[in-house]
Amino acid sequence: MYIITGLIGILLGVVSAKRRNGKLADILHYGAAFGIAFAVLGFILALIIEKNFY
């Protein structure tokens, strides 16, 4: 689950940087930052689901 949310984060980060007319470094930075943040949130969400429903 956290891999999927991480990939979604990367996609959102890249799109966000491109909308702001960012250079390559900006696009890579936004993609990495959003990807890490979304992966962590996905991991926490997976832990909550695992703890409460299984």
Secondary structure, 3 states (H helix, E strand, C coil): CHHHHHHHHHHHHHHHHHHCCCCHHHHHHHHHHHHHHHHHHHHHHHHHHHHHHC
